[in-house]
Amino acid sequence: MTNAPTGAGDRYYVYRPVLDLLGLSEGTDKARGYNETLAYGAYTGGPVDLVKMTLKQVDDLQGKMLAHPKNKWNSSAVGRYQIVRTTRRNIQKALSIPSSAKFDRDMQDRMGCYLLGQRGIDKWLAGRLSLNSLLDNLAREWASLPTSKGKGYYSGQNAAVSVMQVSAALSEVKRRHDAGQPKIEVPVEVEKPVVPETVETKVKKETGLWGWLTTGFGGVGAAVAWLRDSQVSDIAAFGGVAVVGLLILTFLGPRLAASIRKIREELA
Protein backbone atom coordinates (compact mmCIF):
# COMPACT_ATOMS: atom_id res chain seq x y z
CA MET A 1 0.00 0.00 0.00
CA THR A 2 1.21 3.48 -0.79
CA ASN A 3 1.54 5.67 2.28
CA ALA A 4 2.30 9.35 2.66
CA PRO A 5 5.82 10.64 1.91
CA THR A 6 8.42 10.46 4.66
CA GLY A 7 7.83 13.14 7.24
CA ALA A 8 4.14 13.54 6.52
CA GLY A 9 1.73 13.57 9.46
CA ASP A 10 -0.70 10.95 8.12
CA ARG A 11 0.75 7.58 7.16
CA TYR A 12 -2.42 6.75 5.27
CA TYR A 13 -2.89 10.12 3.61
CA VAL A 14 -3.43 8.64 0.14
CA TYR A 15 -6.30 6.38 1.25
CA ARG A 16 -7.77 8.75 3.85
CA PRO A 17 -10.70 9.87 1.62
CA VAL A 18 -12.07 6.32 1.47
CA LEU A 19 -11.29 5.65 5.14
CA ASP A 20 -13.26 8.76 6.08
CA LEU A 21 -16.11 7.70 3.82
CA LEU A 22 -16.23 4.37 5.65
CA GLY A 23 -16.47 6.22 8.95
CA LEU A 24 -19.55 7.90 7.51
CA SER A 25 -21.15 4.91 5.81
CA GLU A 26 -20.60 2.54 8.75
CA GLY A 27 -22.11 5.11 11.08
CA THR A 28 -19.18 5.04 13.47
CA ASP A 29 -18.05 8.64 13.07
CA LYS A 30 -21.37 9.95 14.33
CA ALA A 31 -20.74 8.10 17.58
CA ARG A 32 -17.44 6.93 19.10
CA GLY A 33 -15.45 6.37 15.92
CA TYR A 34 -12.47 4.08 16.57
CA ASN A 35 -14.05 2.91 19.84
CA GLU A 36 -17.43 2.00 18.36
CA THR A 37 -18.82 -1.53 18.34
CA LEU A 38 -21.75 -3.18 16.58
CA ALA A 39 -25.12 -1.59 17.44
CA TYR A 40 -23.37 1.10 19.45
CA GLY A 41 -22.36 -1.09 22.36
CA ALA A 42 -25.54 -3.15 22.57
CA TYR A 43 -23.59 -6.43 22.73
CA THR A 44 -20.58 -5.33 24.76
CA GLY A 45 -22.30 -4.24 27.93
CA GLY A 46 -21.86 -0.58 27.05
CA PRO A 47 -19.06 1.63 25.68
CA VAL A 48 -15.51 0.24 25.54
CA ASP A 49 -12.13 1.83 24.81
CA LEU A 50 -11.00 -0.28 21.88
CA VAL A 51 -7.96 1.90 21.16
CA LYS A 52 -6.51 0.99 24.57
CA MET A 53 -7.10 -2.73 24.19
CA THR A 54 -4.68 -5.31 22.84
CA LEU A 55 -5.68 -7.50 19.93
CA LYS A 56 -6.02 -10.40 22.37
CA GLN A 57 -8.48 -8.38 24.45
CA VAL A 58 -10.40 -7.37 21.32
CA ASP A 59 -10.57 -11.02 20.29
CA ASP A 60 -12.08 -11.96 23.65
CA LEU A 61 -14.56 -9.09 23.37
CA GLN A 62 -15.66 -10.19 19.90
CA GLY A 63 -16.20 -13.69 21.24
CA LYS A 64 -18.59 -12.30 23.85
CA MET A 65 -20.41 -10.30 21.16
CA LEU A 66 -20.98 -13.42 19.06
CA ALA A 67 -22.26 -15.27 22.11
CA HIS A 68 -24.76 -12.55 23.03
CA PRO A 69 -28.29 -13.95 22.79
CA LYS A 70 -29.71 -10.81 21.21
CA ASN A 71 -27.06 -10.53 18.48
CA LYS A 72 -29.40 -11.36 15.60
CA TRP A 73 -26.77 -10.41 12.99
CA ASN A 74 -24.27 -12.86 14.45
CA SER A 75 -21.65 -10.17 13.89
CA SER A 76 -18.58 -9.08 15.83
CA ALA A 77 -17.91 -5.82 13.99
CA VAL A 78 -15.73 -3.39 15.94
CA GLY A 79 -13.83 -0.17 15.41
CA ARG A 80 -14.21 2.64 12.94
CA TYR A 81 -14.23 0.25 9.97
CA GLN A 82 -16.40 -2.40 11.68
CA ILE A 83 -13.95 -5.27 11.23
CA VAL A 84 -15.31 -8.66 12.29
CA ARG A 85 -13.30 -11.23 14.23
CA THR A 86 -12.58 -13.63 11.36
CA THR A 87 -11.33 -10.80 9.15
CA ARG A 88 -9.22 -9.29 11.93
CA ARG A 89 -7.63 -12.65 12.67
CA ASN A 90 -6.78 -13.15 9.00
CA ILE A 91 -5.19 -9.70 8.77
CA GLN A 92 -3.25 -10.27 11.97
CA LYS A 93 -1.90 -13.54 10.61
CA ALA A 94 -1.09 -12.16 7.16
CA LEU A 95 0.82 -9.19 8.58
CA SER A 96 2.39 -11.15 11.46
CA ILE A 97 0.96 -8.78 14.06
CA PRO A 98 1.40 -9.98 17.66
CA SER A 99 -1.64 -10.30 19.92
CA SER A 100 -0.01 -7.84 22.30
CA ALA A 101 -0.30 -5.00 19.75
CA LYS A 102 -2.87 -2.32 20.50
CA PHE A 103 -6.04 -1.94 18.45
CA ASP A 104 -5.44 1.80 18.34
CA ARG A 105 -6.18 4.31 15.59
CA ASP A 106 -3.06 3.49 13.60
CA MET A 107 -3.74 -0.25 13.78
CA GLN A 108 -7.33 0.20 12.65
CA ASP A 109 -6.23 2.44 9.76
CA ARG A 110 -3.61 -0.12 8.83
CA MET A 111 -6.15 -2.92 8.78
CA GLY A 112 -8.63 -0.79 6.86
CA CYS A 113 -6.01 -0.06 4.19
CA TYR A 114 -5.09 -3.74 4.05
CA LEU A 115 -8.71 -4.58 3.25
CA LEU A 116 -8.79 -1.87 0.58
CA GLY A 117 -5.74 -3.48 -0.97
CA GLN A 118 -7.28 -6.95 -0.80
CA ARG A 119 -10.31 -5.64 -2.64
CA GLY A 120 -8.18 -4.23 -5.47
CA ILE A 121 -7.72 -0.51 -4.87
CA ASP A 122 -4.03 -0.67 -5.84
CA LYS A 123 -4.84 -2.62 -9.00
CA TRP A 124 -7.37 0.08 -9.85
CA LEU A 125 -4.78 2.81 -9.25
CA ALA A 126 -2.42 0.95 -11.59
CA GLY A 127 -5.08 0.72 -14.30
CA ARG A 128 -5.49 -3.05 -13.97
CA LEU A 129 -9.01 -3.03 -12.52
CA SER A 130 -12.12 -1.19 -13.65
CA LEU A 131 -13.94 1.24 -11.38
CA ASN A 132 -17.12 -0.85 -11.47
CA SER A 133 -15.22 -3.96 -10.40
CA LEU A 134 -13.63 -2.06 -7.53
CA LEU A 135 -17.01 -0.72 -6.40
CA ASP A 136 -18.47 -4.23 -6.40
CA ASN A 137 -15.47 -5.57 -4.48
CA LEU A 138 -15.68 -2.87 -1.82
CA ALA A 139 -19.42 -3.48 -1.42
CA ARG A 140 -18.68 -7.11 -0.61
CA GLU A 141 -16.31 -6.04 2.17
CA TRP A 142 -18.49 -3.28 3.63
CA ALA A 143 -22.26 -3.71 3.38
CA SER A 144 -22.73 0.03 3.82
CA LEU A 145 -21.12 0.70 0.41
CA PRO A 146 -23.06 0.39 -2.86
CA THR A 147 -22.23 -1.79 -5.81
CA SER A 148 -21.67 -0.23 -9.22
CA LYS A 149 -25.46 -0.42 -9.71
CA GLY A 150 -26.12 1.65 -6.59
CA LYS A 151 -27.55 -1.12 -4.43
CA GLY A 152 -26.24 -3.00 -1.41
CA TYR A 153 -24.38 -6.21 -2.22
CA TYR A 154 -26.18 -8.26 0.42
CA SER A 155 -29.92 -8.80 0.38
CA GLY A 156 -31.81 -6.99 3.09
CA GLN A 157 -29.08 -4.37 3.54
CA ASN A 158 -29.15 -0.99 1.87
CA ALA A 159 -26.10 1.10 1.04
CA ALA A 160 -25.64 4.11 3.29
CA VAL A 161 -23.90 6.25 0.65
CA SER A 162 -24.25 6.73 -3.11
CA VAL A 163 -22.07 5.56 -5.96
CA MET A 164 -21.26 9.22 -6.61
CA GLN A 165 -19.89 9.63 -3.09
CA VAL A 166 -17.69 6.55 -3.36
CA SER A 167 -16.48 7.56 -6.82
CA ALA A 168 -15.61 11.04 -5.56
CA ALA A 169 -13.59 9.59 -2.68
CA LEU A 170 -11.77 7.24 -5.04
CA SER A 171 -11.01 10.10 -7.42
CA GLU A 172 -9.34 11.98 -4.58
CA VAL A 173 -7.35 8.86 -3.68
CA LYS A 174 -6.14 8.64 -7.27
CA ARG A 175 -5.23 12.33 -7.32
CA ARG A 176 -3.16 11.97 -4.16
CA HIS A 177 -1.58 8.77 -5.43
CA ASP A 178 -0.59 10.29 -8.78
CA ALA A 179 0.75 13.44 -7.12
CA GLY A 180 3.08 11.35 -4.99
CA GLN A 181 4.60 9.39 -7.87
CA PRO A 182 8.14 10.34 -8.94
CA LYS A 183 8.40 12.20 -12.23
CA ILE A 184 10.96 10.57 -14.51
CA GLU A 185 12.86 12.97 -16.73
CA VAL A 186 14.55 11.41 -19.74
CA PRO A 187 17.61 13.41 -20.88
CA VAL A 188 17.58 14.27 -24.57
CA GLU A 189 20.98 14.40 -26.24
CA VAL A 190 21.41 17.42 -28.47
CA GLU A 191 22.64 16.46 -31.93
CA LYS A 192 26.20 17.63 -32.46
CA PRO A 193 27.29 19.36 -35.69
CA VAL A 194 28.69 17.02 -38.31
CA VAL A 195 31.71 19.28 -38.83
CA PRO A 196 33.15 20.84 -35.66
CA GLU A 197 33.75 24.58 -35.76
CA THR A 198 37.53 24.14 -35.47
CA VAL A 199 37.59 21.82 -38.47
CA GLU A 200 35.54 24.24 -40.51
CA THR A 201 38.04 26.99 -39.70
CA LYS A 202 40.94 24.82 -40.85
CA VAL A 203 39.17 23.99 -44.08
CA LYS A 204 38.60 27.66 -44.82
CA LYS A 205 42.24 28.46 -44.07
CA GLU A 206 43.67 25.68 -46.21
CA THR A 207 41.36 26.19 -49.16
CA GLY A 208 40.89 29.94 -49.13
CA LEU A 209 42.50 30.54 -52.53
CA TRP A 210 40.68 27.60 -54.04
CA GLY A 211 37.35 29.02 -52.87
CA TRP A 212 38.25 32.37 -54.44
CA LEU A 213 39.05 30.71 -57.74
CA THR A 214 35.91 28.59 -57.82
CA THR A 215 33.88 31.68 -57.11
CA GLY A 216 35.62 33.44 -59.98
CA PHE A 217 34.80 30.59 -62.36
CA GLY A 218 31.30 30.11 -61.03
CA GLY A 219 29.85 31.97 -64.02
CA VAL A 220 30.69 29.27 -66.56
CA GLY A 221 27.03 28.86 -67.41
CA ALA A 222 26.74 32.54 -68.20
CA ALA A 223 29.89 32.37 -70.29
CA VAL A 224 28.44 29.59 -72.44
CA ALA A 225 25.39 31.73 -73.14
CA TRP A 226 27.68 34.63 -74.10
CA LEU A 227 29.52 32.42 -76.61
CA ARG A 228 26.39 31.90 -78.65
CA ASP A 229 26.09 35.61 -79.47
CA SER A 230 29.77 36.73 -79.58
CA GLN A 231 32.13 37.51 -82.47
CA VAL A 232 35.10 35.31 -83.37
CA SER A 233 37.57 37.79 -81.86
CA ASP A 234 35.65 37.80 -78.59
CA ILE A 235 35.57 34.04 -78.50
CA ALA A 236 39.29 33.91 -79.07
CA ALA A 237 39.82 36.28 -76.15
CA PHE A 238 37.63 34.13 -73.92
CA GLY A 239 39.63 31.08 -74.97
CA GLY A 240 42.77 32.77 -73.73
CA VAL A 241 41.21 33.40 -70.37
CA ALA A 242 40.12 29.78 -70.18
CA VAL A 243 43.66 28.60 -70.89
CA VAL A 244 44.97 30.78 -68.06
CA GLY A 245 42.32 29.32 -65.74
CA LEU A 246 43.35 25.79 -66.61
CA LEU A 247 46.99 26.60 -65.92
CA ILE A 248 46.04 27.97 -62.47
CA LEU A 249 44.02 24.85 -61.71
CA THR A 250 46.97 22.69 -62.75
CA PHE A 251 49.22 24.67 -60.40
CA LEU A 252 46.82 24.62 -57.40
CA GLY A 253 45.59 21.03 -57.79
CA PRO A 254 48.46 19.44 -55.82
CA ARG A 255 48.12 22.12 -53.12
CA LEU A 256 44.41 21.38 -52.72
CA ALA A 257 45.06 17.64 -52.44
CA ALA A 258 47.77 18.29 -49.84
CA SER A 259 45.37 20.46 -47.83
CA ILE A 260 42.76 17.70 -47.78
CA ARG A 261 45.35 15.15 -46.61
CA LYS A 262 46.48 17.50 -43.84
CA ILE A 263 42.94 17.97 -42.53
CA ARG A 264 42.33 14.21 -42.56
CA GLU A 265 45.53 13.60 -40.58
CA GLU A 266 44.51 16.17 -37.95
CA LEU A 267 41.08 14.57 -37.58
CA ALA A 268 42.47 11.04 -37.31
Number of C-alpha atoms within 10 A of each C-alpha: 13 15 16 17 14 8 7 10 9 14 17 20 17 25 26 20 18 22 20 15 20 23 19 18 22 23 21 23 18 11 13 17 20 23 23 25 30 23 14 17 16 14 22 18 10 9 14 16 15 24 19 15 18 17 23 15 16 22 19 12 20 23 14 15 25 19 14 16 10 11 15 8 8 12 20 23 21 27 26 27 28 24 22 17 21 13 14 21 15 11 17 16 12 10 10 9 14 12 16 11 14 20 24 19 17 15 15 22 21 16 20 23 22 16 20 20 16 14 20 20 28 18 14 18 18 12 10 11 14 13 17 15 16 21 23 20 21 25 22 17 16 20 20 24 30 29 24 22 12 17 21 22 23 15 8 6 13 15 20 16 19 18 18 12 14 21 16 15 19 24 15 16 20 19 13 17 19 14 11 14 10 7 8 6 6 6 6 6 6 6 6 7 7 6 8 9 10 8 14 11 10 15 15 12 11 17 16 12 13 17 12 11 15 11 10 11 13 11 10 10 9 9 12 10 10 14 13 9 10 11 10 10 9 13 15 12 10 15 12 12 12 13 11 12 15 12 12 13 16 11 11 15 13 10 15 17 11 13 17 13 11 14 15 11 9 9 7 5
